[in-house]
Every structure is written in structure tokens, then in C-alpha cells.
């Protein structure tokens, strides 16, 4: 499971579809609707929030918006649109790690997107994340 801190616009088709599915699974975990993945490290930052389900719905809303921009048919009903906006912190070390990780995937799956993203000097996060100085997050399995 990977819930990217990066803006979903950077993901290729396969990556965006996987993010949608995996974040919906995360939503089920946070809602107590599944027995698996309860202790997945990617969920720790959401679990730490008082309104974790609101945060995951907010996260999903941008993934959905990106899918709509691309003409994909994601099910809007999977999101509770009546969420309270949340902000999360993410370290610049984590952003750099995730971006390199994504580039490695794109080098294999989508060379054109890889070339385009390789030239970026500023990396955007999902808008619900505020960047702070620091290393790769402690929950990341490297």
C-alpha cells in the first residue's frame, strides 16, 4: 500500500488507479470495516488525526478530481464529501524519497512521463500536506 504525499498529477495511469484502490482500502481500515492492513505504516499519519476518516475522504477527493481530469470513471459515491479539511505534515526528505521511488517506477512503466518528471525542480505535494524539514518519515519501509 502506498498513499503518496506527492500530488496525484505525477502518477501514471497504473499508479493513479492503484492509489485510488489502495486509499479506498485505507478508508475501510480507518472506518473499521476490514480486518487486514490495520497496522500498515502508511496509515499511521492518518490514524494520528482526530478525524482520520475525514482526512482520508479529503485525500480521496483530490485523487478523484485528478481521475476526472483524465477522463477516468471513478465512483464519486465512494467518498463522503462532507469532510472537515485536515492538514498533515510531511518532511522534505519523504518527498524526495517518494519522488525518486516514483521515477524508478515510471522509468519502467511510462518512459515519456519519466522524462517529463525528471526535469522538474519543484515537486508539489497533495494539497493537504505541509512540508517541513526532515528526513524520510519513520513509518517508511526502506
MODELLER restraints for C-alpha pairs under 7 A, 6 or more apart:
rsr = mdl.restraints
at = mdl.atoms
rsr.add(forms.Gaussian(group=physical.xy_distance, feature=features.Distance(at['CA:1:A'], at['CA:22:A']), mean=5.88, stdev=0.5))
rsr.add(forms.Gaussian(group=physical.xy_distance, feature=features.Distance(at['CA:2:A'], at['CA:19:A']), mean=6.94, stdev=0.5))
rsr.add(forms.Gaussian(group=physical.xy_distance, feature=features.Distance(at['CA:2:A'], at['CA:42:A']), mean=6.51, stdev=0.5))
rsr.add(forms.Gaussian(group=physical.xy_distance, feature=features.Distance(at['CA:3:A'], at['CA:19:A']), mean=6.45, stdev=0.5))
rsr.add(forms.Gaussian(group=physical.xy_distance, feature=features.Distance(at['CA:3:A'], at['CA:23:A']), mean=6.47, stdev=0.5))
rsr.add(forms.Gaussian(group=physical.xy_distance, feature=features.Distance(at['CA:3:A'], at['CA:42:A']), mean=6.44, stdev=0.5))
rsr.add(forms.Gaussian(group=physical.xy_distance, feature=features.Distance(at['CA:5:A'], at['CA:95:A']), mean=6.79, stdev=0.5))
rsr.add(forms.Gaussian(group=physical.xy_distance, feature=features.Distance(at['CA:5:A'], at['CA:125:A']), mean=5.58, stdev=0.5))
rsr.add(forms.Gaussian(group=physical.xy_distance, feature=features.Distance(at['CA:5:A'], at['CA:126:A']), mean=5.66, stdev=0.5))
rsr.add(forms.Gaussian(group=physical.xy_distance, feature=features.Distance(at['CA:5:A'], at['CA:129:A']), mean=6.97, stdev=0.5))
rsr.add(forms.Gaussian(group=physical.xy_distance, feature=features.Distance(at['CA:6:A'], at['CA:95:A']), mean=6.77, stdev=0.5))
rsr.add(forms.Gaussian(group=physical.xy_distance, feature=features.Distance(at['CA:6:A'], at['CA:124:A']), mean=6.16, stdev=0.5))
rsr.add(forms.Gaussian(group=physical.xy_distance, feature=features.Distance(at['CA:6:A'], at['CA:125:A']), mean=4.08, stdev=0.5))
rsr.add(forms.Gaussian(group=physical.xy_distance, feature=features.Distance(at['CA:6:A'], at['CA:126:A']), mean=5.26, stdev=0.5))
rsr.add(forms.Gaussian(group=physical.xy_distance, feature=features.Distance(at['CA:7:A'], at['CA:124:A']), mean=5.67, stdev=0.5))
rsr.add(forms.Gaussian(group=physical.xy_distance, feature=features.Distance(at['CA:7:A'], at['CA:125:A']), mean=4.48, stdev=0.5))
rsr.add(forms.Gaussian(group=physical.xy_distance, feature=features.Distance(at['CA:7:A'], at['CA:126:A']), mean=4.09, stdev=0.5))
rsr.add(forms.Gaussian(group=physical.xy_distance, feature=features.Distance(at['CA:8:A'], at['CA:16:A']), mean=6.75, stdev=0.5))
rsr.add(forms.Gaussian(group=physical.xy_distance, feature=features.Distance(at['CA:8:A'], at['CA:63:A']), mean=6.16, stdev=0.5))
rsr.add(forms.Gaussian(group=physical.xy_distance, feature=features.Distance(at['CA:8:A'], at['CA:66:A']), mean=6.73, stdev=0.5))
rsr.add(forms.Gaussian(group=physical.xy_distance, feature=features.Distance(at['CA:8:A'], at['CA:126:A']), mean=6.80, stdev=0.5))
rsr.add(forms.Gaussian(group=physical.xy_distance, feature=features.Distance(at['CA:9:A'], at['CA:66:A']), mean=6.40, stdev=0.5))
rsr.add(forms.Gaussian(group=physical.xy_distance, feature=features.Distance(at['CA:20:A'], at['CA:63:A']), mean=6.66, stdev=0.5))
rsr.add(forms.Gaussian(group=physical.xy_distance, feature=features.Distance(at['CA:23:A'], at['CA:60:A']), mean=6.89, stdev=0.5))
rsr.add(forms.Gaussian(group=physical.xy_distance, feature=features.Distance(at['CA:26:A'], at['CA:43:A']), mean=6.99, stdev=0.5))
rsr.add(forms.Gaussian(group=physical.xy_distance, feature=features.Distance(at['CA:27:A'], at['CA:53:A']), mean=6.54, stdev=0.5))
rsr.add(forms.Gaussian(group=physical.xy_distance, feature=features.Distance(at['CA:27:A'], at['CA:56:A']), mean=6.09, stdev=0.5))
rsr.add(forms.Gaussian(group=physical.xy_distance, feature=features.Distance(at['CA:28:A'], at['CA:34:A']), mean=6.03, stdev=0.5))
rsr.add(forms.Gaussian(group=physical.xy_distance, feature=features.Distance(at['CA:29:A'], at['CA:37:A']), mean=6.92, stdev=0.5))
rsr.add(forms.Gaussian(group=physical.xy_distance, feature=features.Distance(at['CA:29:A'], at['CA:38:A']), mean=5.95, stdev=0.5))
rsr.add(forms.Gaussian(group=physical.xy_distance, feature=features.Distance(at['CA:30:A'], at['CA:52:A']), mean=6.89, stdev=0.5))
rsr.add(forms.Gaussian(group=physical.xy_distance, feature=features.Distance(at['CA:30:A'], at['CA:53:A']), mean=6.08, stdev=0.5))
rsr.add(forms.Gaussian(group=physical.xy_distance, feature=features.Distance(at['CA:31:A'], at['CA:53:A']), mean=6.69, stdev=0.5))
rsr.add(forms.Gaussian(group=physical.xy_distance, feature=features.Distance(at['CA:41:A'], at['CA:139:A']), mean=5.14, stdev=0.5))
rsr.add(forms.Gaussian(group=physical.xy_distance, feature=features.Distance(at['CA:41:A'], at['CA:140:A']), mean=6.79, stdev=0.5))
rsr.add(forms.Gaussian(group=physical.xy_distance, feature=features.Distance(at['CA:42:A'], at['CA:139:A']), mean=6.70, stdev=0.5))
rsr.add(forms.Gaussian(group=physical.xy_distance, feature=features.Distance(at['CA:46:A'], at['CA:52:A']), mean=5.18, stdev=0.5))
rsr.add(forms.Gaussian(group=physical.xy_distance, feature=features.Distance(at['CA:46:A'], at['CA:55:A']), mean=6.83, stdev=0.5))
rsr.add(forms.Gaussian(group=physical.xy_distance, feature=features.Distance(at['CA:54:A'], at['CA:83:A']), mean=4.73, stdev=0.5))
rsr.add(forms.Gaussian(group=physical.xy_distance, feature=features.Distance(at['CA:54:A'], at['CA:84:A']), mean=5.75, stdev=0.5))
rsr.add(forms.Gaussian(group=physical.xy_distance, feature=features.Distance(at['CA:55:A'], at['CA:85:A']), mean=6.73, stdev=0.5))
rsr.add(forms.Gaussian(group=physical.xy_distance, feature=features.Distance(at['CA:55:A'], at['CA:86:A']), mean=5.64, stdev=0.5))
rsr.add(forms.Gaussian(group=physical.xy_distance, feature=features.Distance(at['CA:57:A'], at['CA:79:A']), mean=5.64, stdev=0.5))
rsr.add(forms.Gaussian(group=physical.xy_distance, feature=features.Distance(at['CA:57:A'], at['CA:80:A']), mean=6.06, stdev=0.5))
rsr.add(forms.Gaussian(group=physical.xy_distance, feature=features.Distance(at['CA:57:A'], at['CA:81:A']), mean=6.96, stdev=0.5))
rsr.add(forms.Gaussian(group=physical.xy_distance, feature=features.Distance(at['CA:57:A'], at['CA:83:A']), mean=6.56, stdev=0.5))
rsr.add(forms.Gaussian(group=physical.xy_distance, feature=features.Distance(at['CA:58:A'], at['CA:83:A']), mean=6.54, stdev=0.5))
rsr.add(forms.Gaussian(group=physical.xy_distance, feature=features.Distance(at['CA:58:A'], at['CA:85:A']), mean=6.51, stdev=0.5))
rsr.add(forms.Gaussian(group=physical.xy_distance, feature=features.Distance(at['CA:60:A'], at['CA:79:A']), mean=6.86, stdev=0.5))
rsr.add(forms.Gaussian(group=physical.xy_distance, feature=features.Distance(at['CA:61:A'], at['CA:79:A']), mean=6.97, stdev=0.5))
rsr.add(forms.Gaussian(group=physical.xy_distance, feature=features.Distance(at['CA:64:A'], at['CA:74:A']), mean=6.56, stdev=0.5))
rsr.add(forms.Gaussian(group=physical.xy_distance, feature=features.Distance(at['CA:67:A'], at['CA:74:A']), mean=6.79, stdev=0.5))
rsr.add(forms.Gaussian(group=physical.xy_distance, feature=features.Distance(at['CA:86:A'], at['CA:128:A']), mean=6.55, stdev=0.5))
rsr.add(forms.Gaussian(group=physical.xy_distance, feature=features.Distance(at['CA:87:A'], at['CA:128:A']), mean=4.95, stdev=0.5))
rsr.add(forms.Gaussian(group=physical.xy_distance, feature=features.Distance(at['CA:87:A'], at['CA:129:A']), mean=5.77, stdev=0.5))
rsr.add(forms.Gaussian(group=physical.xy_distance, feature=features.Distance(at['CA:87:A'], at['CA:130:A']), mean=6.91, stdev=0.5))
rsr.add(forms.Gaussian(group=physical.xy_distance, feature=features.Distance(at['CA:88:A'], at['CA:128:A']), mean=6.14, stdev=0.5))
rsr.add(forms.Gaussian(group=physical.xy_distance, feature=features.Distance(at['CA:88:A'], at['CA:129:A']), mean=4.80, stdev=0.5))
rsr.add(forms.Gaussian(group=physical.xy_distance, feature=features.Distance(at['CA:88:A'], at['CA:130:A']), mean=6.10, stdev=0.5))
rsr.add(forms.Gaussian(group=physical.xy_distance, feature=features.Distance(at['CA:89:A'], at['CA:129:A']), mean=5.45, stdev=0.5))
rsr.add(forms.Gaussian(group=physical.xy_distance, feature=features.Distance(at['CA:89:A'], at['CA:130:A']), mean=4.86, stdev=0.5))
rsr.add(forms.Gaussian(group=physical.xy_distance, feature=features.Distance(at['CA:89:A'], at['CA:131:A']), mean=5.89, stdev=0.5))
rsr.add(forms.Gaussian(group=physical.xy_distance, feature=features.Distance(at['CA:89:A'], at['CA:132:A']), mean=6.62, stdev=0.5))
rsr.add(forms.Gaussian(group=physical.xy_distance, feature=features.Distance(at['CA:90:A'], at['CA:129:A']), mean=6.18, stdev=0.5))
rsr.add(forms.Gaussian(group=physical.xy_distance, feature=features.Distance(at['CA:90:A'], at['CA:130:A']), mean=6.08, stdev=0.5))
rsr.add(forms.Gaussian(group=physical.xy_distance, feature=features.Distance(at['CA:90:A'], at['CA:131:A']), mean=5.03, stdev=0.5))
rsr.add(forms.Gaussian(group=physical.xy_distance, feature=features.Distance(at['CA:90:A'], at['CA:132:A']), mean=6.07, stdev=0.5))
rsr.add(forms.Gaussian(group=physical.xy_distance, feature=features.Distance(at['CA:91:A'], at['CA:131:A']), mean=5.40, stdev=0.5))
rsr.add(forms.Gaussian(group=physical.xy_distance, feature=features.Distance(at['CA:91:A'], at['CA:132:A']), mean=4.76, stdev=0.5))
rsr.add(forms.Gaussian(group=physical.xy_distance, feature=features.Distance(at['CA:91:A'], at['CA:133:A']), mean=5.34, stdev=0.5))
rsr.add(forms.Gaussian(group=physical.xy_distance, feature=features.Distance(at['CA:91:A'], at['CA:134:A']), mean=4.91, stdev=0.5))
rsr.add(forms.Gaussian(group=physical.xy_distance, feature=features.Distance(at['CA:91:A'], at['CA:135:A']), mean=6.27, stdev=0.5))
rsr.add(forms.Gaussian(group=physical.xy_distance, feature=features.Distance(at['CA:91:A'], at['CA:136:A']), mean=6.68, stdev=0.5))
rsr.add(forms.Gaussian(group=physical.xy_distance, feature=features.Distance(at['CA:91:A'], at['CA:137:A']), mean=6.78, stdev=0.5))
rsr.add(forms.Gaussian(group=physical.xy_distance, feature=features.Distance(at['CA:92:A'], at['CA:131:A']), mean=5.94, stdev=0.5))
rsr.add(forms.Gaussian(group=physical.xy_distance, feature=features.Distance(at['CA:92:A'], at['CA:132:A']), mean=6.03, stdev=0.5))
rsr.add(forms.Gaussian(group=physical.xy_distance, feature=features.Distance(at['CA:92:A'], at['CA:133:A']), mean=5.45, stdev=0.5))
rsr.add(forms.Gaussian(group=physical.xy_distance, feature=features.Distance(at['CA:92:A'], at['CA:134:A']), mean=5.92, stdev=0.5))
rsr.add(forms.Gaussian(group=physical.xy_distance, feature=features.Distance(at['CA:92:A'], at['CA:135:A']), mean=6.88, stdev=0.5))
rsr.add(forms.Gaussian(group=physical.xy_distance, feature=features.Distance(at['CA:93:A'], at['CA:134:A']), mean=5.60, stdev=0.5))
rsr.add(forms.Gaussian(group=physical.xy_distance, feature=features.Distance(at['CA:93:A'], at['CA:135:A']), mean=4.25, stdev=0.5))
rsr.add(forms.Gaussian(group=physical.xy_distance, feature=features.Distance(at['CA:93:A'], at['CA:136:A']), mean=4.56, stdev=0.5))
rsr.add(forms.Gaussian(group=physical.xy_distance, feature=features.Distance(at['CA:94:A'], at['CA:135:A']), mean=6.34, stdev=0.5))
rsr.add(forms.Gaussian(group=physical.xy_distance, feature=features.Distance(at['CA:94:A'], at['CA:136:A']), mean=4.14, stdev=0.5))
rsr.add(forms.Gaussian(group=physical.xy_distance, feature=features.Distance(at['CA:94:A'], at['CA:137:A']), mean=5.69, stdev=0.5))
rsr.add(forms.Gaussian(group=physical.xy_distance, feature=features.Distance(at['CA:97:A'], at['CA:136:A']), mean=6.69, stdev=0.5))
rsr.add(forms.Gaussian(group=physical.xy_distance, feature=features.Distance(at['CA:103:A'], at['CA:114:A']), mean=5.88, stdev=0.5))
rsr.add(forms.Gaussian(group=physical.xy_distance, feature=features.Distance(at['CA:106:A'], at['CA:113:A']), mean=6.70, stdev=0.5))
rsr.add(forms.Gaussian(group=physical.xy_distance, feature=features.Distance(at['CA:106:A'], at['CA:114:A']), mean=5.11, stdev=0.5))
rsr.add(forms.Gaussian(group=physical.xy_distance, feature=features.Distance(at['CA:107:A'], at['CA:114:A']), mean=5.48, stdev=0.5))
